[in-house]
Amino acid sequence: MKIDNIKLKPGEREEKLKKIAEEKLHGKCAYLRILRKSLDARVKSDIRWVYSIEADRTVRGEQEKVFLQAKEKDRRVVVIGSGPAGLFCALRLIEHGFCPIVLERGGSVEERTEQNDRFFHGQPLDEDTNVQFGEGGAGTFSDGKLNTQTHTPLNRDVLDMFIRFGAPEEIAYLQKPHVGSDNLKNVVRNMRRHILHAGGEVHFHCRFEDIVFSGGRVVKAVARNTKTGERKDFTCDALVLAIGHSSRDTFRMLAEKGFAMEQREFAVGVRIEHLQEKINIAQYSAWHTLLPPADYKLVSHAGERSAFTFCMCPGGYVMPAASECGGVVTNGMSNYARDGRNANSALLVQIKKEDFDRGGVLDGAEFQRRIERAAFAAAGSSYAAPVQRAEDFLRQRKSVRFGEVLPTYAAGTCMCDINLLFPESVTSSLKAAISDMGKRLQGFDHPDALLTAPETRFSSPVRILRGENGESLSHAGVYPCGEGCGYSGGIMSSAADGLRVAEKIFEKYNA
Ligand SMILES: Cc1cc2nc3c(=O)[nH]c(=O)nc-3n(C[C@H](O)[C@H](O)[C@H](O)COP(=O)(O)OP(=O)(O)OC[C@H]3O[C@@H](n4cnc5c(N)ncnc54)[C@H](O)[C@@H]3O)c2cc1C
């Protein structure tokens, strides 16, 4: 029996669900599964958790999924990148009987954690192992939000796989699930172990640099060990490009090889931090101590261009997310507990082709790079990030002190006028949005709200075109996949695209 719309007060114990189920079943409840749990905070004086459950008087077992094996399972599939797209592609290929070979330019998640820590404490940036690059991809040092705008049955598979490899089971039913950076590292490590155990290969510090074709099909991926400089060739029948949105050198190589690619519009802006406690009070009123740290999602059309908040991290930290020397990039992360003092979110403005198009397919990446370099120079060329109080940003003057919100950006900050880093169309829209959003979320426009700049890697500035069969429109045997190739945005949809591409490869070799 499915029972919808069960409402519990914040703080009420979930055991009550069993009692409710037994009343409906007119008997003992031997099986209970939460299908959905969401928070209804529309009426602040009457906030409720809302559940849908499945209950039965007999015990139910889960049905094992059976995967068909590829007929030609000896086909070699090389997957470039071990972000969500690459990892989930490799995992699904294994289910279909392949032994994928994963090439990753960065280090393992353990090594990456140490390298990032060194970078945050003033050591040089490693252009292959950082917050964007390395095992687990860009989202490893993230909040691990698993939201998606796209509804596909693959989402269920992605969540099941996350749980199988160690994510909390609640992600299966929470309306806004998140894994947390601390758990994500574990999940990623477990996925790698599974790939190796199943006969696949994972090569770290292995940067894909060239591609060889013969008879109109891909036959080889050429990589270089970033530690030793040694070249390594991997023969392959299919090559999955799951390179993420920041691999600009790889985009350049692919463009020079004549890959069918096109420019994509994206967004740029800042991270904005507030005290989490104030966001809780604004969102939950009197219930705030009984509920999880509050989030928000806001859009404003008050300025010349629309602005929106994105990737809000309750109780989180602003992350130094550079991957190129001489550039500053920010992003956000939280641990599972989301227990940091500040809330942060990207506050972004849409960038149009006319802003960056000079006739080259990589012009968008160049536009992003110019902003990142301007921020680096403005903040003292040390990877410290430009920061400014909201009030000072609105008045176009450098801050001279922090207010109630202290920065969480680990690589150091420098008080600058952030207005000078972006085109006027961006800064005027940001200003209009801050004031406008303050009307809908109390305190969003607090004078001490802190801006850290720039957030430039919202999405990929290019798309690598693929056909219905999943293969590149220009190069047979190559499968563009995930966010970098323009087919997803965020962890969930990138992982789902990895599964989608694996199914295409399976279909091809199972025919
Ligand atoms: C700090 C941060 C926080 C984020 N928070 C969230 C969040 O909470 N929720 C959410 O949904 N999304 C979040 N995102 C975005 C999310 O991480 C990405 O959407 C997602 O990781 C994209 O997956 P992907 O596999 O397509 O690419 P990526 O995750 O970028 O993975 C690409 C991989 O390819 C490797 N690679 C690139 N070029 C080469 C090459 N030439 N040779 C070998 N390897 C190569 C890279 O090292 C990388 O590991 C966050 C991103 C960052 C940076």
The ligand as a Tripos MOL2 file, in Angstrom:
@<TRIPOS>MOLECULE
LIG
   53    58     1     0     0
SMALL
NO_CHARGES

@<TRIPOS>ATOM
      1 C1         33.7050   22.9010   -5.5800 C.3       1 LIG1
      2 C2         32.5660   22.3900   -6.4340 C.ar      1 LIG1
      3 C3         31.3400   22.1490   -5.8420 C.ar      1 LIG1
      4 C4         30.2800   21.6140   -6.5880 C.ar      1 LIG1
      5 N1         29.1180   21.2970   -5.9450 N.ar      1 LIG1
      6 C5         28.1620   20.6090   -6.6000 C.ar      1 LIG1
      7 C6         27.0250   20.0910   -5.9170 C.ar      1 LIG1
      8 O1         26.8860   20.2070   -4.6920 O.2       1 LIG1
      9 N2         26.0820   19.4410   -6.6460 N.ar      1 LIG1
     10 C7         26.1930   19.2680   -8.0000 C.ar      1 LIG1
     11 O2         25.3090   18.6560   -8.6110 O.2       1 LIG1
     12 N3         27.2680   19.7390   -8.6660 N.ar      1 LIG1
     13 C8         28.2510   20.3820   -8.0040 C.ar      1 LIG1
     14 N4         29.3650   20.8250   -8.6740 N.ar      1 LIG1
     15 C9         29.4320   20.5880  -10.1270 C.3       1 LIG1
     16 C10        29.7620   19.1240  -10.4030 C.3       1 LIG1
     17 O3         30.9210   18.8040   -9.7140 O.3       1 LIG1
     18 C11        29.9220   18.8730  -11.8750 C.3       1 LIG1
     19 O4         28.7000   19.2100  -12.5040 O.3       1 LIG1
     20 C12        30.2190   17.4080  -12.1750 C.3       1 LIG1
     21 O5         31.3370   16.9850  -11.4420 O.3       1 LIG1
     22 C13        30.4720   17.1990  -13.6560 C.3       1 LIG1
     23 O6         30.7750   15.8530  -13.8480 O.3       1 LIG1
     24 P1         31.6720   15.3570  -15.0590 P.3       1 LIG1
     25 O7         32.0130   13.9560  -14.7690 O.co2     1 LIG1
     26 O8         30.9970   15.6770  -16.3420 O.co2     1 LIG1
     27 O9         33.0030   16.2560  -15.0230 O.3       1 LIG1
     28 P2         34.0640   16.4300  -13.8670 P.3       1 LIG1
     29 O10        33.4930   16.1010  -12.5560 O.co2     1 LIG1
     30 O11        34.6430   17.7650  -14.0700 O.co2     1 LIG1
     31 O12        35.1500   15.3140  -14.1790 O.3       1 LIG1
     32 C14        36.0290   15.3980  -15.2540 C.3       1 LIG1
     33 C15        37.2720   14.5900  -14.9360 C.3       1 LIG1
     34 O13        38.0610   14.4710  -16.0960 O.3       1 LIG1
     35 C16        39.4280   14.6400  -15.7530 C.3       1 LIG1
     36 N5         40.1260   15.1070  -16.9550 N.ar      1 LIG1
     37 C17        39.9270   16.2780  -17.6080 C.ar      1 LIG1
     38 N6         40.7300   16.3490  -18.6780 N.ar      1 LIG1
     39 C18        41.4480   15.1970  -18.7070 C.ar      1 LIG1
     40 C19        42.4690   14.7100  -19.5670 C.ar      1 LIG1
     41 N7         42.8990   15.4060  -20.6250 N.pl3     1 LIG1
     42 N8         43.0140   13.5020  -19.2840 N.ar      1 LIG1
     43 C20        42.6030   12.7710  -18.2100 C.ar      1 LIG1
     44 N9         41.6420   13.2140  -17.3520 N.ar      1 LIG1
     45 C21        41.0700   14.4010  -17.6170 C.ar      1 LIG1
     46 C22        39.3980   15.6540  -14.6190 C.3       1 LIG1
     47 O14        40.5520   15.5700  -13.8370 O.3       1 LIG1
     48 C23        38.1430   15.2510  -13.8730 C.3       1 LIG1
     49 O15        38.4230   14.3110  -12.8620 O.3       1 LIG1
     50 C24        30.4380   21.3740   -7.9720 C.ar      1 LIG1
     51 C25        31.6700   21.6720   -8.5840 C.ar      1 LIG1
     52 C26        32.7250   22.1690   -7.8300 C.ar      1 LIG1
     53 C27        34.0370   22.4810   -8.5010 C.3       1 LIG1
@<TRIPOS>BOND
     1     1     2 1
     2     2     3 ar
     3     2    52 ar
     4     3     4 ar
     5     4     5 ar
     6     4    50 ar
     7     5     6 ar
     8     6     7 ar
     9     6    13 1
    10     7     8 2
    11     7     9 ar
    12     9    10 ar
    13    10    11 2
    14    10    12 ar
    15    12    13 ar
    16    13    14 ar
    17    14    15 1
    18    14    50 ar
    19    15    16 1
    20    16    17 1
    21    16    18 1
    22    18    19 1
    23    18    20 1
    24    20    21 1
    25    20    22 1
    26    22    23 1
    27    23    24 1
    28    24    25 2
    29    24    26 1
    30    24    27 1
    31    27    28 1
    32    28    29 2
    33    28    30 1
    34    28    31 1
    35    31    32 1
    36    32    33 1
    37    33    34 1
    38    33    48 1
    39    34    35 1
    40    35    36 1
    41    35    46 1
    42    36    37 ar
    43    36    45 ar
    44    37    38 ar
    45    38    39 ar
    46    39    40 ar
    47    39    45 ar
    48    40    41 1
    49    40    42 ar
    50    42    43 ar
    51    43    44 ar
    52    44    45 ar
    53    46    47 1
    54    46    48 1
    55    48    49 1
    56    50    51 ar
    57    51    52 ar
    58    52    53 1
@<TRIPOS>SUBSTRUCTURE
     1 LIG1         1 GROUP 0 **** ****
